[in-house]
Amino acid sequence: DRRREPRVRVDMAATVTILDATKNLITARVADISGSGLLLVTSRPIPVDSPVRIEAQDILLLGEVCRCQDDGGQWRVAVQVRHSLSGLKKLERLNRALMGSNSEVRERAPSEDK
């Protein structure tokens, strides 16, 4: 095995968006993951070099398909991850709190500053 990073086997539902003109949505399973990539199992192929957006649980990943192999009716799609963002629920709560606090901020009168 020539991998530079260890892979962790997982079984996680994911939604894959192919970021081309068609913006195809595909449901998938994440089969394994490493620091720089992951392996998806899909019901249809995704072309090599396709940019993809992967949403799984509380994670958003952007990457590029580097391999796609037929596995007897399913497709094993290797993705090199370029960007990742986790903690999306926390980020959404923070964003809502900040947006809510902005609407409640009032300007203080000059006499209040002294």
DRENPA-3360 file (N, C-alpha, C; in nm, 2 decimals, always signed):
BEGIN
1 = DRRREPRV = +0.08/-0.12/+0.00/+0.00/+0.00/+0.00/+0.09/+0.12/+0.00 ~ +0.07/+0.21/-0.10/+0.15/+0.33/-0.12/+0.09/+0.46/-0.06 ~ -0.01/+0.45/+0.02/-0.08/+0.57/+0.07/+0.02/+0.64/+0.17 ~ +0.01/+0.77/+0.16/+0.09/+0.86/+0.25/+0.02/+0.88/+0.39 ~ -0.11/+0.86/+0.39/-0.19/+0.88/+0.51/-0.27/+0.76/+0.54 ~ -0.29/+0.73/+0.67/-0.38/+0.62/+0.70/-0.53/+0.66/+0.67 ~ -0.60/+0.56/+0.63/-0.74/+0.57/+0.60/-0.82/+0.51/+0.71 ~ -0.93/+0.58/+0.74/-1.03/+0.53/+0.84/-1.15/+0.48/+0.77;
9 = RVDMAATV = -1.19/+0.36/+0.79/-1.32/+0.31/+0.73/-1.44/+0.37/+0.81 ~ -1.53/+0.42/+0.73/-1.66/+0.47/+0.78/-1.77/+0.42/+0.70 ~ -1.89/+0.45/+0.74/-2.01/+0.42/+0.66/-2.10/+0.54/+0.69 ~ -2.10/+0.64/+0.61/-2.17/+0.76/+0.63/-2.24/+0.81/+0.51 ~ -2.37/+0.84/+0.52/-2.45/+0.89/+0.41/-2.39/+1.03/+0.37 ~ -2.40/+1.05/+0.24/-2.35/+1.18/+0.19/-2.43/+1.22/+0.06 ~ -2.43/+1.35/+0.04/-2.49/+1.41/-0.08/-2.37/+1.47/-0.16 ~ -2.36/+1.43/-0.29/-2.25/+1.48/-0.37/-2.32/+1.57/-0.48;
17 = TILDATKN = -2.26/+1.69/-0.50/-2.30/+1.77/-0.61/-2.19/+1.79/-0.70 ~ -2.21/+1.75/-0.83/-2.11/+1.77/-0.93/-2.11/+1.91/-0.97 ~ -2.00/+1.98/-0.96/-2.00/+2.13/-0.98/-1.97/+2.16/-1.12 ~ -2.05/+2.12/-1.21/-2.04/+2.16/-1.35/-2.17/+2.23/-1.39 ~ -2.19/+2.25/-1.52/-2.31/+2.32/-1.57/-2.44/+2.25/-1.53 ~ -2.44/+2.12/-1.51/-2.56/+2.05/-1.48/-2.59/+2.05/-1.33 ~ -2.49/+2.06/-1.24/-2.51/+2.06/-1.10/-2.59/+1.94/-1.05 ~ -2.55/+1.82/-1.10/-2.61/+1.69/-1.07/-2.59/+1.66/-0.92;
25 = LITARVAD = -2.70/+1.61/-0.86/-2.70/+1.57/-0.72/-2.70/+1.41/-0.72 ~ -2.61/+1.36/-0.64/-2.60/+1.21/-0.62/-2.60/+1.18/-0.48 ~ -2.67/+1.07/-0.44/-2.66/+1.02/-0.30/-2.55/+0.92/-0.30 ~ -2.47/+0.92/-0.19/-2.36/+0.83/-0.18/-2.33/+0.79/-0.04 ~ -2.24/+0.70/-0.03/-2.19/+0.65/+0.11/-2.04/+0.68/+0.11 ~ -1.99/+0.74/+0.22/-1.85/+0.76/+0.23/-1.80/+0.62/+0.29 ~ -1.71/+0.56/+0.22/-1.66/+0.43/+0.27/-1.53/+0.44/+0.35 ~ -1.44/+0.54/+0.32/-1.33/+0.56/+0.40/-1.28/+0.71/+0.38;
33 = ISGSGLLL = -1.20/+0.75/+0.47/-1.16/+0.89/+0.47/-1.02/+0.90/+0.52 ~ -0.94/+1.00/+0.47/-0.81/+1.02/+0.52/-0.79/+1.18/+0.53 ~ -0.68/+1.22/+0.56/-0.65/+1.37/+0.58/-0.67/+1.44/+0.45 ~ -0.65/+1.38/+0.34/-0.66/+1.45/+0.21/-0.75/+1.39/+0.11 ~ -0.83/+1.29/+0.14/-0.92/+1.23/+0.05/-1.02/+1.14/+0.11 ~ -1.11/+1.09/+0.02/-1.21/+1.00/+0.07/-1.25/+0.91/-0.05 ~ -1.32/+0.80/-0.01/-1.37/+0.71/-0.11/-1.52/+0.71/-0.09 ~ -1.59/+0.73/-0.21/-1.74/+0.73/-0.21/-1.78/+0.60/-0.28;
41 = VTSRPIPV = -1.90/+0.55/-0.24/-1.97/+0.45/-0.31/-2.10/+0.51/-0.37 ~ -2.11/+0.51/-0.50/-2.23/+0.57/-0.56/-2.30/+0.47/-0.65 ~ -2.42/+0.51/-0.69/-2.50/+0.42/-0.79/-2.47/+0.45/-0.93 ~ -2.39/+0.56/-0.96/-2.36/+0.60/-1.09/-2.22/+0.66/-1.09 ~ -2.15/+0.66/-1.21/-2.02/+0.71/-1.21/-2.01/+0.86/-1.21 ~ -1.90/+0.92/-1.16/-1.87/+1.06/-1.17/-1.74/+1.07/-1.24 ~ -1.74/+1.15/-1.35/-1.62/+1.16/-1.43/-1.50/+1.21/-1.36 ~ -1.39/+1.15/-1.39/-1.26/+1.19/-1.33/-1.23/+1.34/-1.37;
49 = DSPVRIEA = -1.17/+1.41/-1.27/-1.14/+1.55/-1.28/-1.26/+1.64/-1.25 ~ -1.38/+1.58/-1.22/-1.50/+1.66/-1.19/-1.48/+1.73/-1.05 ~ -1.51/+1.86/-1.05/-1.51/+1.92/-0.91/-1.64/+1.88/-0.84 ~ -1.63/+1.85/-0.71/-1.75/+1.80/-0.64/-1.76/+1.87/-0.50 ~ -1.88/+1.88/-0.46/-1.91/+1.93/-0.32/-1.98/+1.81/-0.25 ~ -1.93/+1.78/-0.13/-1.98/+1.66/-0.06/-2.02/+1.71/+0.08 ~ -2.15/+1.68/+0.11/-2.21/+1.71/+0.24/-2.24/+1.58/+0.31 ~ -2.18/+1.57/+0.43/-2.20/+1.45/+0.51/-2.20/+1.49/+0.66;
57 = QDILLLGE = -2.31/+1.46/+0.72/-2.33/+1.49/+0.86/-2.31/+1.64/+0.88 ~ -2.21/+1.68/+0.95/-2.18/+1.82/+0.99/-2.06/+1.88/+0.91 ~ -2.03/+1.82/+0.79/-1.91/+1.85/+0.72/-1.94/+1.89/+0.58 ~ -1.87/+1.99/+0.53/-1.88/+2.02/+0.39/-1.74/+2.01/+0.33 ~ -1.73/+1.93/+0.22/-1.60/+1.91/+0.15/-1.60/+1.96/+0.01 ~ -1.50/+2.02/-0.04/-1.48/+2.05/-0.18/-1.36/+1.97/-0.23 ~ -1.38/+1.91/-0.35/-1.27/+1.83/-0.40/-1.28/+1.80/-0.55 ~ -1.20/+1.71/-0.59/-1.19/+1.67/-0.73/-1.18/+1.52/-0.74;
65 = VCRCQDDG = -1.26/+1.46/-0.83/-1.26/+1.32/-0.85/-1.13/+1.28/-0.92 ~ -1.06/+1.18/-0.86/-0.93/+1.14/-0.91/-0.93/+1.00/-0.97 ~ -1.04/+0.92/-0.93/-1.06/+0.79/-0.98/-1.20/+0.75/-0.97 ~ -1.25/+0.67/-1.07/-1.39/+0.62/-1.06/-1.39/+0.48/-1.12 ~ -1.42/+0.38/-1.04/-1.41/+0.24/-1.09/-1.55/+0.17/-1.07 ~ -1.59/+0.09/-1.17/-1.71/+0.01/-1.16/-1.68/-0.10/-1.06 ~ -1.77/-0.13/-0.97/-1.76/-0.23/-0.87/-1.88/-0.32/-0.87 ~ -1.92/-0.37/-0.99/-2.03/-0.46/-1.00/-2.17/-0.39/-0.97;
73 = GQWRVAVQ = -2.20/-0.29/-1.04/-2.33/-0.22/-1.02/-2.32/-0.10/-0.93 ~ -2.21/-0.08/-0.86/-2.18/+0.04/-0.78/-2.05/+0.10/-0.83 ~ -2.03/+0.22/-0.80/-1.91/+0.29/-0.84/-1.83/+0.33/-0.72 ~ -1.70/+0.31/-0.72/-1.61/+0.35/-0.62/-1.54/+0.47/-0.67 ~ -1.57/+0.59/-0.61/-1.52/+0.72/-0.65/-1.42/+0.77/-0.55 ~ -1.30/+0.79/-0.59/-1.19/+0.85/-0.50/-1.19/+1.00/-0.53 ~ -1.19/+1.08/-0.42/-1.19/+1.22/-0.43/-1.08/+1.28/-0.35 ~ -1.00/+1.37/-0.41/-0.90/+1.44/-0.34/-0.96/+1.57/-0.29;
81 = VRHSLSGL = -0.96/+1.58/-0.16/-1.02/+1.69/-0.09/-0.93/+1.82/-0.10 ~ -0.99/+1.93/-0.14/-0.92/+2.05/-0.15/-0.95/+2.15/-0.04 ~ -1.07/+2.14/+0.01/-1.12/+2.23/+0.12/-1.22/+2.16/+0.20 ~ -1.21/+2.18/+0.33/-1.31/+2.12/+0.42/-1.36/+2.22/+0.53 ~ -1.48/+2.20/+0.57/-1.54/+2.29/+0.67/-1.62/+2.20/+0.76 ~ -1.59/+2.20/+0.89/-1.67/+2.12/+0.98/-1.73/+2.21/+1.08 ~ -1.82/+2.15/+1.16/-1.89/+2.23/+1.26/-1.99/+2.33/+1.20 ~ -2.06/+2.28/+1.09/-2.15/+2.37/+1.02/-2.27/+2.41/+1.11;
89 = KKLERLNR = -2.31/+2.33/+1.20/-2.42/+2.36/+1.29/-2.38/+2.47/+1.38 ~ -2.26/+2.46/+1.44/-2.21/+2.57/+1.52/-2.20/+2.70/+1.45 ~ -2.15/+2.69/+1.33/-2.13/+2.81/+1.24/-2.26/+2.87/+1.21 ~ -2.36/+2.79/+1.18/-2.50/+2.85/+1.16/-2.55/+2.92/+1.28 ~ -2.54/+2.86/+1.40/-2.59/+2.92/+1.52/-2.51/+3.05/+1.55 ~ -2.38/+3.05/+1.53/-2.31/+3.18/+1.54/-2.35/+3.28/+1.45 ~ -2.37/+3.25/+1.32/-2.42/+3.34/+1.22/-2.55/+3.40/+1.26 ~ -2.64/+3.31/+1.30/-2.78/+3.36/+1.34/-2.77/+3.46/+1.46;
97 = ALMGSNSE = -2.68/+3.42/+1.56/-2.66/+3.51/+1.68/-2.61/+3.64/+1.64 ~ -2.51/+3.64/+1.55/-2.45/+3.77/+1.50/-2.55/+3.85/+1.42 ~ -2.62/+3.79/+1.34/-2.72/+3.86/+1.26/-2.83/+3.92/+1.35 ~ -2.87/+3.84/+1.45/-2.97/+3.88/+1.54/-2.92/+4.00/+1.63 ~ -2.80/+3.99/+1.67/-2.74/+4.10/+1.76/-2.72/+4.23/+1.68 ~ -2.70/+4.22/+1.55/-2.68/+4.34/+1.46/-2.81/+4.42/+1.46 ~ -2.92/+4.34/+1.45/-3.05/+4.41/+1.44/-3.09/+4.48/+1.57 ~ -3.03/+4.43/+1.68/-3.07/+4.49/+1.81/-2.97/+4.60/+1.86;
105 = VRERAPSE = -2.86/+4.62/+1.79/-2.77/+4.72/+1.83/-2.83/+4.85/+1.79 ~ -2.82/+4.94/+1.89/-2.87/+5.08/+1.87/-2.75/+5.17/+1.88 ~ -2.76/+5.28/+1.81/-2.65/+5.38/+1.83/-2.67/+5.46/+1.96 ~ -2.56/+5.47/+2.03/-2.57/+5.55/+2.15/-2.56/+5.69/+2.13 ~ -2.64/+5.77/+2.20/-2.63/+5.91/+2.19/-2.50/+5.96/+2.25 ~ -2.45/+6.08/+2.20/-2.32/+6.13/+2.25/-2.32/+6.14/+2.40 ~ -2.43/+6.18/+2.46/-2.43/+6.19/+2.61/-2.41/+6.06/+2.68 ~ -2.44/+5.95/+2.62/-2.42/+5.82/+2.68/-2.27/+5.77/+2.68;
113 = DK = -2.19/+5.83/+2.59/-2.05/+5.79/+2.58/-1.96/+5.85/+2.69 ~ -2.01/+5.95/+2.77/-1.93/+6.01/+2.87/-1.95/+5.95/+3.00;
% end
